[in-house]
Amino acid sequence: MSFFDAVETTVANTRLLQALENPEPVKLQLKSPEELEEYADRIRLVLSFDALYKDVLGHYFFVKHLKSHKADYKADFVDKVNKFRELYRPRRDKAETLLENLKMVAQKHAESKSEDGGKVDKDRSAESASKLFEIQTIESQINAGEIKSPMFDEACKQVYATMERYYDTFLVSKEYMEYIQIRDYSKKKVTLDDFRIFRPLGRGAFGLVSVVQKTDTHAVYAMKEIIKKKIKKLRSEWMCINEMRVLAKMRSPFVLNLKYSFHSNKALYMVFDMCDGGDLKYHLRSGAFSKERARFYAAEVLLGLEHIHSWDICYRDLKPENILLTNTGHVKISDLGLAVKLPKSKDKVLKHLAGTPGYWAPELLAKVGTFKQSDYWSFGVLVFQMLVGRRVPNPLDDRGRSGRSSRKKKTPEPDEKWSPFARGSCEAAAKQDPEMKNIVVTIKYPAFFDDVTVDLLKKLFTVDYKHRLGAGSAEEIKKHKYFGSICWPEMMRMQVKPPFVPENHVIHAQTIAEVGEFDSADLKKIKYGIEDDKKYYKDFAYVNREAFYEEVVAAFKKELERPAPTKQHIDDGACCTLS
């Protein structure tokens, strides 16, 4: 790395880290309440309390309304019960803490005053409140060691009912109009002007991935920029549109999810979560992973693949550089440009070859077809690579200690066995072997691989995809002894502590010089106009409203955490403020 490259990268990283640690106040240009009265009336007619409370934005403003009535403790309890219910193996100490919280709710409920003069209602005595919330029943269960996830459900139901009584007052409150303002704002068209670009993270065949920040909420994301002329030159419009559509469907914590997409005259843009922990290829530079770390990543990747497959989609590009780490150490599958919808009819198969050499399954190379099991072959290569720090070795490569190959390049004879991990002429031979008769897997596993690991890989590297582990479903792989120590319900809920957490205050990415600059010289002769946009990208604009609501609420909560009290400023051309 040159001195200038180091300085440029350091400055860019410093600016980014400052933005992450010290976000600016939220500033939203919203319509005034008067302008939205008709819209507010329409929403009142169709919005139910349950729908409001389950919605992240509605929940935030309803709790804010409860706080104005000094009743937000009820929502706090309900939310804690919902989290407790998600625990696969709830602990006694957590149940005891939640019980104490319930007793506090019962006491405050009993002390609450009636609206007609401030006297304590007789039916709200401490005794009746205790019975209402079944406190003695829960105490008995805890003392008996019967700790179960749904043990607070009945109490939660009763607290929820008392909380619902504030719904009518909410619908005519200031908090309701603030909710309506944000809801209306979410319909705003997103453009490149809504983002501040910090630094590039990486460059692919079509364009650039950069770190960006929303100018309104100051949320930090990764943004993929794909040059339209490059797309047209390579005739890959379908791939970009496909990636947008697939990403928009994803709702797994282990798969990247699309937040926004839009386009300018120059490029397409897709915005998604910023996974600032780096990718697995980046971390493999430091060497192979421990068995525990590799197993953890493999388990989360498998859950991500299972979600992708639930949409009848084959991923087709599983490799370390496409597996990102979050700042908490969990994985997200990224880069779904090659993902493809599988035909519903068993009589139809996709024979188009796509993916990365060294990772694709034999049936892809032999043009037998593309299947969900094809991803499990690549999954096996990934597991091997994580454990040894490199890809599965080429079984036909007889390199000596000098590192030079003693084998001259030649086209294999028809009867010469071929391995799917091979490259060059060997791959060419496989493509001419539609019945896969000459394909054989000959892998020399390292001595430190235990029998269970080898057994898993051998079953994943079964040439016949119909008999490959996972041919029935991902459950077959989950049940293998390699994952014997994994509690899948806890893994799915992200309740398993990651074995490695990326270092904070560090940007785990290439230097700016390593990313390089885009060479547009070969695109000068490519003509691109408005007709191309109409033909391909008329439906490319997308806003994930649920994600936007989460973004806004997270920004508001950060505002409240500031040492010096500040107001959440809403710029509507007048003087509207959320506080």
N, C-alpha and C positions, 0 to 999 in steps of 0.2 A: 504494500500500500504506500503510495506516495504521500509526501507531507501535505500537499494541497488537498488530496483526497481525504486524508484523515481530518483535516480542519473542516472541510465542507460537510463531512458526515457528522462530526461532533457538533457543529453548530445546528444542523438540522435536527439531530436527536435531542439536543438541549431544548430547542423550541417546542418540540413535540412533548417531551416530558413535562415541561412547564404547563402546557395546555392541559395535559392529563391531570396534573396535581392541583392546578389552580384555575379551574374553568371560570369564565366570565359570567356575570349575571345573565339570567334568561331574559330574552327580549323577543316578544312575539307581536307581530302586527295583526291585531284582531279587530273584528267588527265590534261596534258598540252594542250594548244590550238592546237598545231601542231598535237597531237595524235587524235584530234577530228575534224579535218578539213572535212573529208568525212561525218561524222555524221552531222556536221553543214550545209553542202551543202544539204543534204537530207531534213533536217528540213526547210530550206529556201524555198524549192520547194512546201511544203504542208502547211506551216504556214501562216495564214492570220492575218491582223492587228487586226480584231475584236477578234479572238481567243486568240491572244497574250495579248491584253489588259484585257480581261475577266479573264485570268489566273493569279493567285496571284503572281506567280514567274515572268511571263512575264511582268506584270504590274510594278513590282518593278524595274526591270532593264530598262524598257522603260522610266519610269519617271526619272531614274538616267541618262539616255541618254539625255532626255529633259533638265535636270538641267545643263548638260555640254553646252547646247545651250541657257541657260537662258530662257527656255520656259516651265519650270515645273509648272508655275502658271496656265497654261491651264489644265493640268491634275488635279491640285488641285481644280479648279472650277468644272470640270466634276465629280470628285469624290464627291464633296459637293452636287451637284445636285442629284446624285444617292442616297445619304443619305436622302436628302429632299424629294425625291419621295417616299421613304419608310414610311414617316410619315403619319399616318392615319388622324391625325388632325393637320396639319401644322399651326404654330402660325405666326402672323404678324411680330413679331420681328425677327424671323428666316428668313422670306422672305425678309425683309428689309436688313438684314446683307448680304444675298446672292446677293441681287441686287447691293449693294456697291461693292461686290467682282466682279460681272459681269462688272461694270463700270471700275474697275481697269484693267480687262482683255481687255476690248475694247480700253482703253487708251494705254496699252502696245502694243496691236495689231496694233494700228494706228501709233505708234512710231517705230515699228520694221522696220529695214532697208532691202532693197533688197540685193540680193546676188551679184549684178553686179556693185558694186561701192559704196555702203553704203548710197545711197540717199533714202529718204522716198518715198514710192510708193504713187502716187496720189490717187489710189483707196483705200488707207488705211487711209484716213483722219478720224478724230474723228467722223465726221458726218456720213460717210459711215459705220464706225464700229458700231456706235450706231444703225443704221438702220439694219445692218446685224444681230445684236444680239437682235433686237426687244426690246431695253431698254425702250422706251417710252410706248410700249404696256404693259410691265410688271409693270411700274410705275403706269399706269392708273388702272390696276387691284388691286394693293396694296392700292391705294388711295380710291378705291371703296369698299375695304374690301373683295374682291373676292380672298381669299387665298386658292389656290388649289394645290395639290401635283404635277400635271404635268405642272404648269405654266412656269417653266423654261426649259421645254423639247426642244422647238425649238431653243432657244439660246444655249443650251447644244449641240444640233446636229451640229450647225454651228462651235462652238469651237472645237468639236471633229474632224470635217473635217479639220480644220486648223492644228490640232495636228497630224493628220494622215500623213501630208506631211513629217514628220520626219521619217517615217517608213523605207524608202529606205536607209537613212543614218544609221539608227539603225542596219540594217541587215549586214552592213560591219564595225560595230563599235566594240570597246573593250567590251562594255556592252553586246552586243549580244553573244560574245564568253563566257563571264562570265555566262550568262543565259544558254548556251549550257553545260558548265561544271557542273553546278548544276543539270541540267536536266539529264545528264548522270550519275551523282553521285546517283540520286534517284533510279537507277536500282540496286544499291548495295544490296547484301544479308545482312539482319540484323540478328545478333546473340546476345547471352547473353553478349559477350565481349563489345558490344556497349553501355552497361548500367552500371552505378554505383548505387549500392543498398544502400539506406539510412536506413530505418527502416520499420518494419512490421506495417500494419494498421489493419489487421484482418485475421482471419483464418476460413475457411469453411470446409465442409466435405471432399473435395479433396485436398486442398492446401492452399496457402498463398497469400495475397495481400500486396504488399510492395510499398513504395515510391521509385522511381528510377529517375536517371538523364541520359540523352543521353550524351555520352562522346564527341560528335562532336559539337552539337549545344547547349548543356547544358540545354535543355528543360526538365522540370520536369513532370513526368507522374506517373500513378499507374500501377503496373504490377502484373498480376495474374499468379501465378505459380501452375501448377497442376501436381502432381506426377504420372508418367505413370503406375507404379506398382499398385498404388491405383485405378487408372482408370480401369486397367485390372481386379483387384480383384472384383470390383463392376460391371464389364461389362458395363461401362458407356462411352465407346468410342464415341457412337453416340451423347451423350449429349454435350461433349466437342467440337466435330466438328460442331455440330449444333449451339452452342453458337458463335463460331468464324464466321460462315457464316451469322448468323442473325445480329451480331454486325457490320459486314462489310457492310451490306445493310443500316443501319440506317443513316439518314441525318437530324434528327430533333435536335434542340437545347435542347430539353427536354428528349432526350434518349442518353445514352452513345454510343459513336461511336468508333469503333476499329481503332487504328492507325497502329499497327504492330502485327503480330503473327509469331511465329517460335518455334522450339523445339530443345532440346538437347537430349543426350542419357538418361537423367534422367527425364525430365519433358517437359510439354507444357507451352508456355508463351503467354499471351495476354496483350498488352499494350494499355491503353486508357487514357483519360483525368484525371488529378489529381483533384478531387473535394475536396478541402481541407476545406470545410465548415462543414464536418461531415455528418452523415445520420440523418433521422428524428427520428429514435429510440434513438439515442444519445441525441438529443435535447429534446425529450419528457421526459427524465429523470428529467428535470427541471420543468415539469408540462405541463398541457394542453396548447394548443395554443389559442390565441385570435380568435374570429370569423373571423376577417379580414385576419389574417395570415393563418388560416386553409383554408379559401376560396381561397386565392392566390395559395397555394400549390396544392389544389384540381384542380384548373383551369389548372395549368401547367402540372400536372400529366395527366389530361384528354386529353390535346393536345398531350402528349407523347404517350398515349394509342392509340389515333386516328391514329398517324403515324404508330405505330406498326401494327395496324389492317389494314392499307392501303396496307400492304404486305400480307394480308390474314394470319396473324400470331396471335395466341393467346399467351399472355404473361405468364399467369398461376402462377405468384409468386409475386403479388403485396402486399407489406407490408412495414412498415416504414423503416426497415433496408436496404431495396433495393432502397430507394429514397435518393439520395445524394444531398447535397447543394454545389453550387459553391461558390467561395469567394465573389461573388457579390450578393448572396442570391437567385439565381434561382435554379430550381430542375433539376435533371437528373435521369431517370429511369435506374437502373443498373441490373446486374446479369440476363442475358437472357438465362441461361443454360437450363431452362425448357420451354422456348418459343417453340411453335410448329406450323408448317405449317398446316393450316386447309385444308381438302379435298375439291376439286373443286366441286365434285358431292354431291348433297344434300342427296343422298342415302347412303353415307358413313359418319360415325361419328367416332371420336376418343374417346374411353372409358377408356383410361389409366389414372389412378389417379395420379396427380402430384400437387405439391404446398406445402403449409404450413397449418397444422391444425388450424382452427379458421378463415381462410381467404378463403378457397375454397367454391365454390358454391354447392348447393344441387345436381345439375345434375351431377357434377363430382363424388360426393360420391355415388350417386345412380347408377352410371355408365350408365346414359342416354346418355352422350356425353360431348364433350368439344366444346364451342362456344365462339364467341367474347363477348357475353353477360356475360359469366362466369367471365371475368375480371371486369365487372361493378359491380358484386356482391362484389368482393374483394375491389373495389373502395369505395363502401358504408361502408365496415368495416374500411377502412383507414380513411374516413371522420369522422366516429364516434370516432375512436381512437384519432385523432388529437384534437377533441373538448373536450374529457373527460380525455385524458392522459393515456388511457388504451384501451384494446380491448373490443369489444362488450361483455357484460356479458353473462354467460351461463344461460339461462332461467330455466334450470332444477336444478340449483345448489342453494340449500337453506341453505347457510352458515349462521351461527349465528354471533353475535358480536365477539365471541372468535376467529373467523376465521376458526373454524373446521366445517367440513361438518357433518350434522346430518343425511344425506341420505346415506344409505349403497349402495355400488356398486351392481347393479343387471342388468340383461338383461331386457330391457323394454318388456312389453307384446305387442303383435301384434297391439292392438288397442291404445297403448300409443303414444301420439303425440311426435314427435321428432323435435328438432330445429337444424339447420345446425351449430349453434355456439357451440353445445355441444361437448364433447369429450368422449373417452373411449367406453363403451358399447353402448352409444347412437349412436355413429358413426357406430358401427358394425351393429346396427339395420337398419340404413339408407342404408347401402350397400346392404341390403337384400330387399330393397324397390324400385325396378326399375321403378315403376309407380309413385313414390313420393306421395303416398296416405296418408302416416302418417307423412309427413313433414309439420310443421306449424311454422311460425315465431312468437315468443312471446317475444318481447323485451320491457323492461321498460325504456323508454327514460327519461333522467334527466329533472328536472323541468325547467332548464335554456334553454333547447332547444326550439326555437320558432317553430311555426306551419309550416313555410316554410321548415326549416331544417328537421323536422320530416316527412313531406310529401316527400321530396327528398329521405330520407333513406327508407321509406316504399316502394317507387316505385323501388328503387334499390334492396330491399330485397324481391321482388316478387319471389315466389318459381318457378313459371312457367317461364322459361327463354324466351319463345316466347312472353310473355307480360311484361317482365321486361323493365324498362326505359333504352333506348339505344338499344332495340332490332332492331329498324330500322337503327339507326346510332348514332354516338356520338352527332349529332346535337340535338337530343331529350333531352339529358342531358344539353347541353349548353343553351337551351331555357327555362329550368326550372327557376322558380323565385329565387331559391337559388343563381343563378349566374346572377341575374338581373342587378347588378352593374358592371359586367365585360364587358369591351369592347374587344371582342374576336380578332379583327384585331390587336389592340395594344398589346394584350397579346401574340399573335402569333409572333409579331415582337420584343418582349421583350422590349416594350416601357413603360411598367408599372413598377413603382418603387417597388421593393420588400419591404414588411413591416419589414423585419428583415435581417440584413447583418451580417454574422459571424464576430467575432472579428479577426482583423489581428494579425499577430505575435503569433498566437496560433494554435497548432495542435489539431484539434477536433477529437480525436481518442482514442481508448483504450491504456492503458499503455502497454509496451512491455511484462510485466509479464502476463497481462490479455490476450494478444494474445496467449501466450504459445508457446511451441515448438512442432514440428511434431514428433509423435511417429511412428517410422518405424519398430517396432518389429514385427508387424503382417504381414509385407510385405517380410520378409526374404525368405519365401518359394515360393514367386511368381517369376516365371521365365519370363524374358523379353529380347527380342533380336531384331535384325535388321529386321527380318521377320514381327514382329508386326508393326514396323514403316512403312514398305512398304505397309502393308495391310490397315492401318488406316490413316497415317499422311503424305502421299506423297504430298498432296496438302494443307498442313496446313500453309505453309509460305505465308505471306501476307504483303504488304506495301501499305498503303493508301497514294498515291502520292500527292493528293491534300492537305492532312493534313501535309505531309512532307514539301511541298512548304511553307505552312503557318508557319510551325515551323522555317524554315530557314530564311524567311523574318522577322519574329518576332525577331529572334536572331540578325540579321543584324541591325534592327532598334534600339535594345537595345544598340548595340555597339555605334551607333551614339549619344545616349543619355548620354554616359559616360562623366563625368566631364573633364577628361583628354583625349584628342584625341588619339584613338588607331586605328590600322588598323585591318580589318577583315582578319585574316591569313588563307591562303589556302596552305596546304602542299601537293605538288605533287612530292616530291622528289627533286624538284629544288627550284625555288624562285617565285612562283606565289602568288600574293596578290590581294585581292579585297579591295578597299578603298572607 
